[in-house]
Amino acid sequence: MLLYSARFSRRETTDQLQTMFGSGVSESFVERVFTEAEGNPFYTEEIARWLVDEGIAIRRDDRWYVESTEAWQLPPHLRSLLQSS
């Protein structure tokens, strides 16, 4: 497992998400992931995958979107990881 020590900027987080998904990501998607992960690349990946797996992030016109940021909360295992960092 790779461990990351440096925090990513918003731009670096956008680049990471675009690399992960091989397509564009909307501002709403980047903003939500960046805010929750606080720039941590490991958490960025975990949160982004969770959003897609749960159907919260949707792909439309070759871009990933988060339609609503108020209707969900991170699952306990991700919340506890973030709180411990």
PALUM-237471 format. One record per residue: residue number from 1; x, y, z of N, C-alpha, C, CB in turn. Coordinates in pm, 1 decimal, decimal comma, padded with zeros to 6 digits. Glycine has a CB too. Example, Ala and Ser with C-alpha at 12.3 -4.5 7.8 and 13.67 -1.06 7.14 Angstrom:
> 1 / 01319,0 / -00569,0 / 00780,0 / 01230,0 / -00450,0 / 00780,0 / 01320,0 / -00330,0 / 00780,0 / 01130,8 / -00447,3 / 00904,6
> 2 / 01285,0 / -00225,0 / 00708,0 / 01367,0 / -00106,0 / 00714,0 / 01290,0 / 00003,0 / 00787,0 / 01408,4 / -00059,8 / 00572,5
END
This chain:
> 1 / 00084,7 / -00117,5 / 00000,0 / 00000,0 / 00000,0 / 00000,0 / 00089,3 / 00123,9 / 00000,0 / -00096,4 / -00000,2 / 00122,3
> 2 / 00051,3 / 00221,3 / -00081,7 / 00122,5 / 00348,7 / -00084,7 / 00072,0 / 00439,3 / 00024,6 / 00107,4 / 00416,4 / -00220,7
> 3 / 00161,9 / 00501,7 / 00096,7 / 00122,5 / 00600,3 / 00196,4 / 00166,5 / 00736,9 / 00148,0 / 00183,6 / 00567,9 / 00335,9
> 4 / 00080,1 / 00833,0 / 00164,1 / 00107,7 / 00968,1 / 00118,5 / 00131,3 / 01057,3 / 00239,5 / -00008,2 / 01022,3 / 00031,4
> 5 / 00230,1 / 01143,4 / 00230,0 / 00256,5 / 01231,7 / 00343,1 / 00218,4 / 01376,5 / 00313,2 / 00402,7 / 01224,1 / 00381,6
> 6 / 00224,0 / 01416,7 / 00187,6 / 00194,7 / 01554,9 / 00152,0 / 00047,5 / 01570,7 / 00113,6 / 00285,2 / 01600,7 / 00036,6
> 7 / -00007,4 / 01684,9 / 00142,1 / -00144,6 / 01717,0 / 00101,7 / -00142,0 / 01771,1 / -00040,7 / -00210,1 / 01820,4 / 00199,5
> 8 / -00244,4 / 01736,2 / -00115,9 / -00257,8 / 01785,8 / -00252,3 / -00333,2 / 01917,9 / -00252,7 / -00329,4 / 01682,6 / -00341,1
> 9 / -00300,1 / 02000,6 / -00350,2 / -00378,3 / 02121,8 / -00375,6 / -00507,5 / 02080,0 / -00446,5 / -00296,6 / 02226,3 / -00462,0
> 10 / -00596,1 / 02174,6 / -00462,6 / -00720,3 / 02145,8 / -00534,6 / -00690,1 / 02101,9 / -00678,3 / -00812,8 / 02269,8 / -00534,8
> 11 / -00594,7 / 02167,2 / -00741,6 / -00555,3 / 02132,4 / -00879,3 / -00499,5 / 01990,3 / -00885,8 / -00450,4 / 02232,7 / -00932,7
> 12 / -00414,0 / 01955,9 / -00791,6 / -00357,3 / 01820,2 / -00787,5 / -00465,8 / 01715,4 / -00761,9 / -00248,6 / 01810,8 / -00678,6
> 13 / -00562,8 / 01751,1 / -00680,0 / -00674,6 / 01660,4 / -00654,3 / -00755,8 / 01640,2 / -00782,0 / -00764,7 / 01715,2 / -00541,1
> 14 / -00778,7 / 01747,2 / -00855,1 / -00849,0 / 01736,6 / -00983,4 / -00772,9 / 01644,0 / -01077,3 / -00866,7 / 01876,0 / -01048,1
> 15 / -00642,9 / 01661,9 / -01086,6 / -00560,7 / 01576,7 / -01172,5 / -00568,9 / 01430,9 / -01128,3 / -00414,5 / 01624,2 / -01171,2
> 16 / -00564,2 / 01406,9 / -00998,0 / -00572,8 / 01270,7 / -00946,3 / -00706,0 / 01206,9 / -00984,7 / -00555,3 / 01270,0 / -00793,6
> 17 / -00814,9 / 01279,6 / -00968,0 / -00947,3 / 01226,0 / -01000,3 / -00961,5 / 01198,8 / -01150,1 / -01056,5 / 01323,1 / -00954,2
> 18 / -00910,3 / 01288,3 / -01231,4 / -00917,4 / 01267,3 / -01376,0 / -00835,5 / 01145,5 / -01416,9 / -00868,1 / 01392,0 / -01451,1
> 19 / -00722,8 / 01124,6 / -01354,0 / -00640,8 / 01007,1 / -01381,5 / -00712,0 / 00880,1 / -01336,0 / -00504,2 / 01019,5 / -01312,3
> 20 / -00773,0 / 00884,5 / -01219,6 / -00844,3 / 00767,5 / -01166,4 / -00955,4 / 00722,1 / -01259,3 / -00902,1 / 00798,7 / -01029,0
> 21 / -01033,1 / 00817,7 / -01307,6 / -01153,8 / 00784,5 / -01383,6 / -01135,2 / 00792,1 / -01533,9 / -01264,9 / 00875,7 / -01343,7
> 22 / -01022,9 / 00842,4 / -01580,1 / -00996,9 / 00846,9 / -01723,0 / -01091,1 / 00938,2 / -01798,5 / -01005,2 / 00710,3 / -01779,6
> 23 / -01151,8 / 01030,6 / -01727,3 / -01243,6 / 01125,0 / -01790,7 / -01252,2 / 01250,0 / -01704,8 / -01384,5 / 01061,9 / -01811,0
> 24 / -01332,2 / 01343,5 / -01750,3 / -01348,3 / 01467,8 / -01678,8 / -01424,5 / 01451,0 / -01549,1 / -01417,2 / 01567,1 / -01765,0
> 25 / -01402,7 / 01543,1 / -01459,8 / -01476,5 / 01547,6 / -01334,2 / -01531,2 / 01689,4 / -01317,1 / -01385,5 / 01506,2 / -01212,5
> 26 / -01652,2 / 01698,2 / -01271,9 / -01715,0 / 01829,1 / -01255,4 / -01658,8 / 01901,8 / -01134,2 / -01866,5 / 01814,5 / -01242,2
> 27 / -01681,5 / 02031,6 / -01132,1 / -01640,4 / 02113,0 / -01017,6 / -01706,0 / 02063,1 / -00888,6 / -01676,1 / 02260,7 / -01041,5
> 28 / -01833,7 / 02022,8 / -00898,3 / -01904,2 / 01976,0 / -00778,3 / -01841,1 / 01848,0 / -00723,7 / -02052,9 / 01952,1 / -00809,5
> 29 / -01797,8 / 01759,7 / -00812,7 / -01732,6 / 01635,8 / -00772,3 / -01599,2 / 01665,9 / -00704,3 / -01711,5 / 01543,5 / -00893,7
> 30 / -01516,8 / 01747,6 / -00769,4 / -01386,5 / 01783,5 / -00713,2 / -01403,8 / 01853,7 / -00579,2 / -01308,2 / 01873,5 / -00810,6
> 31 / -01494,6 / 01947,9 / -00573,0 / -01512,9 / 02025,8 / -00450,4 / -01551,3 / 01937,4 / -00333,0 / -01619,0 / 02132,7 / -00471,1
> 32 / -01645,1 / 01847,1 / -00356,3 / -01689,8 / 01761,4 / -00246,6 / -01578,6 / 01667,9 / -00199,8 / -01811,6 / 01680,0 / -00289,5
> 33 / -01508,8 / 01606,6 / -00294,4 / -01400,9 / 01514,5 / -00257,8 / -01287,0 / 01590,1 / -00190,2 / -01348,8 / 01439,7 / -00382,2
> 34 / -01248,0 / 01703,3 / -00246,2 / -01138,4 / 01781,8 / -00188,9 / -01172,0 / 01828,2 / -00047,6 / -01107,2 / 01902,8 / -00277,7
> 35 / -01293,7 / 01873,1 / -00027,4 / -01335,7 / 01919,1 / 00104,9 / -01332,1 / 01806,0 / 00206,4 / -01475,9 / 01978,9 / 00098,4
> 36 / -01385,3 / 01692,2 / 00169,5 / -01389,9 / 01578,3 / 00262,6 / -01250,5 / 01520,1 / 00288,8 / -01482,0 / 01468,7 / 00207,1
> 37 / -01168,9 / 01509,0 / 00184,3 / -01037,2 / 01445,1 / 00197,0 / -00929,9 / 01539,6 / 00249,0 / -00994,1 / 01389,6 / 00063,5
> 38 / -00959,1 / 01668,3 / 00249,1 / -00864,8 / 01770,2 / 00295,9 / -00729,5 / 01760,2 / 00224,6 / -00844,8 / 01757,4 / 00447,0
> 39 / -00734,1 / 01723,1 / 00095,6 / -00612,7 / 01716,7 / 00016,0 / -00531,7 / 01589,4 / 00031,7 / -00528,0 / 01830,6 / 00049,4
> 40 / -00577,1 / 01496,6 / 00113,6 / -00504,1 / 01371,6 / 00133,5 / -00530,7 / 01279,5 / 00014,0 / -00545,9 / 01302,6 / 00268,0
> 41 / -00427,7 / 01243,7 / -00063,2 / -00448,6 / 01162,6 / -00184,2 / -00511,5 / 01026,2 / -00157,0 / -00317,5 / 01142,6 / -00254,4
> 42 / -00474,5 / 00961,3 / -00047,6 / -00533,5 / 00831,6 / -00014,4 / -00682,7 / 00846,1 / 00010,9 / -00464,5 / 00770,2 / 00108,5
> 43 / -00721,1 / 00944,1 / 00091,3 / -00862,6 / 00966,3 / 00121,4 / -00939,3 / 01011,6 / -00002,2 / -00877,6 / 01069,8 / 00232,8
> 44 / -00872,4 / 01089,1 / -00087,0 / -00934,7 / 01130,8 / -00212,2 / -00978,7 / 01008,4 / -00291,3 / -00837,8 / 01217,4 / -00295,7
> 45 / -00890,2 / 00912,5 / -00304,2 / -00921,4 / 00791,7 / -00379,7 / -01033,7 / 00712,1 / -00313,6 / -00796,8 / 00704,7 / -00393,9
> 46 / -01026,7 / 00694,4 / -00183,8 / -01128,5 / 00617,2 / -00111,9 / -01266,7 / 00682,7 / -00122,0 / -01088,7 / 00601,9 / 00035,6
> 47 / -01271,9 / 00813,0 / -00101,2 / -01399,5 / 00885,3 / -00105,0 / -01457,2 / 00884,1 / -00246,3 / -01381,2 / 01030,8 / -00056,0
> 48 / -01373,1 / 00909,2 / -00345,8 / -01421,0 / 00910,3 / -00484,9 / -01477,7 / 00774,5 / -00524,4 / -01307,1 / 00949,5 / -00580,9
> 49 / -01408,3 / 00668,9 / -00489,4 / -01458,3 / 00534,3 / -00522,3 / -01589,3 / 00505,3 / -00450,1 / -01353,5 / 00427,4 / -00485,6
> 50 / -01598,4 / 00547,3 / -00325,7 / -01721,4 / 00527,0 / -00249,3 / -01838,1 / 00601,9 / -00313,9 / -01702,4 / 00573,2 / -00103,4
> 51 / -01815,7 / 00726,0 / -00356,2 / -01921,4 / 00804,0 / -00420,8 / -01972,8 / 00734,7 / -00546,5 / -01870,4 / 00944,0 / -00455,6
> 52 / -01881,5 / 00679,0 / -00624,9 / -01920,3 / 00608,7 / -00746,8 / -01991,9 / 00478,0 / -00711,6 / -01796,5 / 00580,7 / -00835,4
> 53 / -01935,4 / 00401,2 / -00620,2 / -01995,3 / 00272,2 / -00581,4 / -02136,4 / 00288,3 / -00527,0 / -01908,4 / 00203,1 / -00477,2
> 54 / -02160,8 / 00396,5 / -00454,7 / -02291,6 / 00420,6 / -00394,4 / -02390,4 / 00487,1 / -00490,3 / -02275,5 / 00506,3 / -00271,5
> 55 / -02342,9 / 00523,4 / -00608,9 / -02430,7 / 00588,4 / -00705,3 / -02456,1 / 00735,1 / -00675,6 / -02560,6 / 00516,5 / -00710,8
> 56 / -02377,2 / 00791,8 / -00586,1 / -02391,1 / 00933,7 / -00552,1 / -02327,1 / 01018,4 / -00661,6 / -02326,1 / 00964,7 / -00413,9
> 57 / -02215,0 / 00970,5 / -00713,1 / -02151,1 / 01034,8 / -00828,2 / -02201,8 / 00963,2 / -00952,9 / -01992,7 / 01029,6 / -00818,5
> 58 / -02239,2 / 01041,6 / -01050,5 / -02289,8 / 00983,7 / -01174,8 / -02207,0 / 01034,5 / -01292,5 / -02439,8 / 01018,1 / -01194,8
> 59 / -02200,5 / 00952,1 / -01395,4 / -02127,9 / 00991,9 / -01516,0 / -02227,5 / 01034,2 / -01621,8 / -02038,0 / 00876,9 / -01568,2
> 60 / -02205,3 / 01153,5 / -01673,5 / -02292,4 / 01207,1 / -01777,8 / -02205,5 / 01288,3 / -01873,2 / -02408,3 / 01294,9 / -01717,1
> 61 / -02220,5 / 01259,9 / -02000,8 / -02143,0 / 01331,1 / -02104,0 / -01992,2 / 01324,8 / -02076,2 / -02188,2 / 01478,3 / -02112,2
> 62 / -01944,6 / 01206,2 / -02040,6 / -01802,0 / 01183,1 / -02014,5 / -01744,9 / 01265,3 / -01899,1 / -01723,8 / 01212,7 / -02138,0
> 63 / -01829,0 / 01301,6 / -01804,6 / -01783,5 / 01372,8 / -01684,5 / -01853,2 / 01313,1 / -01562,9 / -01812,1 / 01526,4 / -01695,2
> 64 / -01784,6 / 01314,4 / -01450,4 / -01842,7 / 01269,0 / -01324,3 / -01898,0 / 01387,9 / -01246,8 / -01737,9 / 01193,3 / -01239,7
> 65 / -02017,9 / 01370,6 / -01192,0 / -02088,0 / 01475,8 / -01118,9 / -02136,1 / 01423,4 / -00984,2 / -02206,7 / 01529,4 / -01201,1
> 66 / -02144,7 / 01511,8 / -00888,3 / -02216,5 / 01485,0 / -00764,0 / -02334,4 / 01580,5 / -00767,4 / -02124,8 / 01505,0 / -00633,2
> 67 / -02453,9 / 01524,4 / -00779,7 / -02572,7 / 01608,0 / -00794,7 / -02607,3 / 01683,1 / -00666,5 / -02690,5 / 01523,0 / -00837,2
> 68 / -02608,5 / 01612,3 / -00555,9 / -02647,5 / 01675,2 / -00429,5 / -02542,8 / 01643,6 / -00324,2 / -02788,3 / 01627,1 / -00383,5
> 69 / -02500,0 / 01744,1 / -00252,3 / -02401,1 / 01721,4 / -00147,4 / -02465,1 / 01714,0 / -00010,1 / -02296,5 / 01830,8 / -00149,3
> 70 / -02593,3 / 01738,4 / -00000,6 / -02657,7 / 01742,0 / 00130,4 / -02728,3 / 01612,6 / 00167,5 / -02755,8 / 01854,0 / 00134,7
> 71 / -02750,9 / 01525,1 / 00071,8 / -02832,1 / 01406,7 / 00096,6 / -02751,1 / 01288,0 / 00148,7 / -02903,1 / 01367,2 / -00029,6
> 72 / -02623,4 / 01303,5 / 00173,3 / -02543,1 / 01190,2 / 00215,6 / -02434,6 / 01232,0 / 00312,7 / -02481,7 / 01121,9 / 00095,9
> 73 / -02389,2 / 01133,4 / 00385,5 / -02273,7 / 01150,3 / 00473,7 / -02178,4 / 01036,0 / 00447,3 / -02315,9 / 01154,9 / 00624,3
> 74 / -02052,7 / 01060,6 / 00472,3 / -01954,5 / 00954,3 / 00456,0 / -01987,0 / 00838,8 / 00549,3 / -01812,3 / 01006,6 / 00482,4
> 75 / -01957,6 / 00716,8 / 00506,4 / -01981,1 / 00602,3 / 00593,7 / -01886,4 / 00607,3 / 00714,1 / -01962,7 / 00469,9 / 00515,6
> 76 / -01923,8 / 00541,2 / 00820,4 / -01843,6 / 00547,2 / 00944,3 / -01695,8 / 00511,3 / 00925,9 / -01903,3 / 00454,7 / 01046,6
> 77 / -01665,6 / 00411,6 / 00842,5 / -01524,5 / 00372,4 / 00828,7 / -01440,3 / 00483,6 / 00764,7 / -01513,5 / 00244,2 / 00744,8
> 78 / -01497,8 / 00557,8 / 00671,2 / -01422,7 / 00669,2 / 00611,7 / -01417,8 / 00789,0 / 00706,5 / -01485,8 / 00711,0 / 00477,3
> 79 / -01527,6 / 00814,6 / 00775,0 / -01530,3 / 00924,9 / 00871,4 / -01426,7 / 00903,9 / 00980,6 / -01669,9 / 00939,1 / 00933,5
> 80 / -01415,2 / 00780,8 / 01031,0 / -01318,8 / 00754,1 / 01137,9 / -01175,0 / 00767,6 / 01087,4 / -01341,3 / 00613,8 / 01195,9
> 81 / -01149,3 / 00728,3 / 00963,6 / -01016,4 / 00747,4 / 00905,8 / -00980,5 / 00895,7 / 00898,5 / -01009,4 / 00684,6 / 00766,0
> 82 / -01074,8 / 00976,8 / 00852,6 / -01049,5 / 01119,6 / 00839,4 / -01029,0 / 01186,0 / 00974,5 / -01163,6 / 01186,3 / 00766,1
> 83 / -01105,5 / 01144,2 / 01072,1 / -01094,8 / 01204,0 / 01205,3 / -00964,9 / 01166,7 / 01274,4 / -01212,1 / 01161,7 / 01291,1
> 84 / -00907,9 / 01052,1 / 01238,7 / -00784,2 / 01008,9 / 01303,0 / -00660,7 / 01071,3 / 01240,3 / -00773,2 / 00859,1 / 01297,4
> 85 / -00677,4 / 01134,5 / 01124,9 / -00559,2 / 01192,7 / 01058,4 / -00529,9 / 01332,4 / 01104,5 / -00577,8 / 01193,4 / 00909,5
END
